Amino acid sequence: MYKDHKIAAVVPAYNESKLIGKTIMTMPEYIDFIVVINDRSTDDTSAQARAVDDPRVFVIDHEVNKGVGGAIITGHKKALELGADVNVIMAGDAQMDPQYLPDLLDPICENGYEFTKANRFYSRTGYATMPFMRAAGSIGLSFATKVASGYWNLFDPQNGYTALKRTALNRLPLDRIALGYAFENDLLIWLNIVNARAKDVSVPALYGEEVSTMNLRKVTWTIGRLLVSGFWRRMLRKHVLQSFSAVALLFFTGLALVTFGALVGCWVLYETLGEPVATTGSVLLSVGPLLTGIHMLVNALMLDIQSTPD
């Protein structure tokens, strides 16, 4: 137990027979439950996890591979059944250093946050120790995820080293969160919809013996589609259905005006390709709505940033 909170470590594992034992054995004593999810590994990951002599360990074997997101969701559900107050994600490849767990847990246990996440870029050495492709991808996805999720105070969304409080888990539709590598991004979107307070914590990157199985092109396309659909989902659910806030009014009105102005502008441009015939009124009919719409979209963005749960 950590500061009167029961802590569960959720450990998703796929073909981690070499590192799963090390991951379990480095768990701090204040971890009450260690839930290992063997995501249909083709090696003896499950056997290696069960071989560790620790009564806190619970091993769940998936009959089919569900991806990292599916494994984490299974772990969250089991941890809730066990009575955990806070769940932390500790990947089965020993990439997440347990010495930083208090940094993730303190904001939840002491300051009322419901979700904390490691941020590798807070550290001065974050970029230096991170492979170039990972850094470039993280920066691009971070900005896109800010827009989609509404958590403008968070960065490094693909970092899976997180802690999540029971109260937030109970409000989340766990069976509707995306599986696979898009899990972290979709989780942030849903957390914002349920208005969970979230905080980034500085944790340096750690790379060791793990081997990435990520197909960069496929993952980028999958996450990109999810962020677009997730943005609209958040706007409709949070800013329309829950409250019809000023964000929704400004955003949808501004979007309509920009679309109208752009279409009229295309028509005016088409009409003037030959002999100039566009009148001042025709030009203003395009420019007026376009500028007004852009102004409204900027204001919607500012209000969305101010409404970030924090």
N, C-alpha and C positions, 0 to 999 in steps of 0.2 A: 504494500500500500504506500502511496505517495501523498503526503499532506491530506490525509483523510479521504483519498480517492483511490478506488480500486482500478488498477491499470492493466490493460490487456495489450500484449504485443501481437499484432496480426502479421504473419509471415507468409506472403505468397511465394511459392517456390515451383520452378519448372526446370528440371534437369540440373539441380544444384547439389548433387550428391557429394561433391568435393567441399562445398562451403556451408551446407546447411547445419552441420554439427558445430562448426565454429560460430555461426550466427547465434545458435541457441545457447551455447556455453558462455557467450559474452554478455548475456542478458543480465542487467542489474538485479539485485535481490528484491528491490521494491516492485518489480513486475510480478503481478499476481497470477496472470494467465499468459501462456504462450501458445497461440493458435496457429499451427502450421497447416497451410493448405497446399497439398500436393496436386498441382494442376495437370494431372494425367502425364506425369513425367515418363520418359522412356528409359530412365536409369533407376537406380535404387535410392532416390531421394527420400521416399517414404520410409524405407528401412533404416536409413541413416538417421532420420529425425527421431524415429521410435527408439533407436539404440541409445540415445542420450538419456542418462539416468537422472531425470528431473520430473518430479510430480506435477509441475506446472504445465507440462507440455500436453497439448491436445492436437492430434494429427487427423486431418480430414482429407480423404482421397477423392478427387473428382473422377467420375466415370468418363467424362469427356473434357477436353481442353476448353476452358472458358476464357482464356486470356487473363492478363494481370488484373483487369478490372473485375472480372467475374470471381477470381480468387479472393480479392480483397473484400468484395461484397459478402461472399460466403463467410469469411473470417469475421466481419463486422457482426453478422447475424449470430454467429456462435458466441462471440464475446458478449453480446447483449444478453443471450441466454444464461451465460455464466455470471452475469451481474456486474460487469465492468462499468465503471463510470467514465473512463477515458480510454480510447483505443489509439495506439500508436502503430504506424506501419514501419516494419523493419524487414526490408527485402532479404530474401534467402541467400543472396550472394555476398553477404557481409559488407556491403558497400556503405551502409548507414552506421556511423559511429555512435554507439550508445552513450558516450560521455556527454553528448549534446541533448539527451533526452530531457534533463531538467529545464533547459532553455525552452523546449517545446511545451512542457507541462506547466511551468509556472504561470504563464499568462492565462491558462485555462483554470488552474486550481486557485489562483489568487486574484485575478483581475477581470473575471467574467467573460473572457473570450470563449468561443465554442469551437474554434478551428485555428490551428497554428500550422505553419508550413516552413520548411527550411528554404533559405534563399542563398544559393552559392555565390551570388554576385555582390553581396554585402561585404564579403572578405576582399581585402586588397589583392590577395593572390588568387581570387576566384577565376579570373580570366586566364591567368598564367598557367594554372594547373589543369585547365579544361581543354580537351581537344577542340581544334578550331571549328569543325563542323557542329559539334555540340553547342559551342558558344553562339555561333551564328544562328543556328536553329532556335535556340532558347530565346535569344533577343527578339527575333521575328515573331515567334509564337507568344511571347510574353505580351507584346503590344496588342496582338490580335485577341488574346484572351482577356486583356483588360477591357476592350470594347465589348466583347461578347458577354463576359461574366458580370461586368459592373464593379468588380473589385479593382479600383484604380490604385489602391494602396499596395497591391501585391505584384510580385515579379517572379520570374522563374517558375511558371506553372507546371512544367514537366517534372519538377522535383517531387518525388513520391514520398519523401520523408515528412510525414504529417502526423498530427494528433487531432482527434475528433471527439468531442464530448457527447455523452449519451443523449442529452436533451436535443442536440441538433440531429443526431442519427434517428431519433424517434419521429422527427418532422420530415425527414427525407423519404421520397419514394424510391427505396433502394433498388427495386426491380426495374425501374425505368432509367437508371443511370447507365450510360454507355459502357460497354465492355472494352477490353483491349487497351491499346495505347492512348485512346482518347478519354480514358476514365478520369484522369485528373482534371482535364479541362471541363468536362461535363459536370463533374462534382462541384466545381466552383460555381458554375451557372446555377445549379440547383440550390447550393448553399445561399447564394444571394437572393434567390426567389423566396426562400424560407427565412430570410433576414438574419442569418447567422453572423455574429461578429468574428472577423478573421484578422490574423496578424502574421507578418513575416518575421522569421528569426534567422539571424546570421549563423550559417553552418557551412564551413568550407567544403569544397568538393573532395571526394575520396574515390580514387579509381585504383583497382588492384587486379585480381585474377578473373573478374567477371568477363564474360564474352557476350557482346550485344548481338541479339538476333533480329534487330529492327531493320525493316525494309524502308529506307528513308522516303522514297518516292510514294510508296503506298501509304505510309503513316501520315505524310504531309497532306495528301489528298483526303484521307479519312478525317483528320482533325480539322482541316479547312472546312469541309462540308458541315461538320458538327458545330463549329463556331458560328457559321452563318445561321443555321437553323436554331442554335441555342440562343443567339442574340434576339431573334424574333420571338422565341418562346419566353424569354425573360421580359421583353417589352410588353407582351400581351398579358402574361400572368401577373407580373408584379406591378406594372405601371398602368394597366387597363383594368383587369378583372379585380385586382385587390383594392385599388384606390382611385383609378383614373386620375393619376397625378398630372401636374403641370408638365412633367417630362413627356408623357404620352401626347398631351395636347400640342405642345410645341413641336415634337418630333414628327407626328403624322401630318399636321398642318404644314409644317415646313417642307416635308418630303413631297406633299402634294403640290405645293407652290413651285418647288424646284423642278419637278417633273413637268408641270404645265409650262413654266418659263422656258425650259429646255426644248420642249416640243414646238412651242411658238417660235423660238429662236431658229430651230431647224427649218421651219416653214418660211420664215423671213429670209434666211440665207438662201434657200432654194429659189425663192422668188427674185432674188437679186443676182442670180448667177448670170443672167443675160443683161438686159437693159435695167439699170437701177430703178425700181418702182416702190421700194419700201418707204413708207411714210414715217414721220417721227412717232406717231401714235403706235404704229406696228412694232417699232423697235422698243418703245416703252412697255408695250404689252408683254414683251419677253423679258426685258431687263428688270422691270419692277417686281414681278413675282419671283424671279430668280434671286435677286438680291435679298428680298424679304424672306424668302424660304431659307437661304443660306444663313441669314441672321438668326432665324428661329431654330435652325438645327444646331448652331453654335451654342445658343442659350440652353437648348435641351441637353447638349453634352455637358455644359457646366453644371446644370442641376443634377444630372446623373452622377457626376463626380462627387457632388456635395452629399448625395444620398447614399454613398457607399457605407455599408454597415461597419462601424468602427468604434 
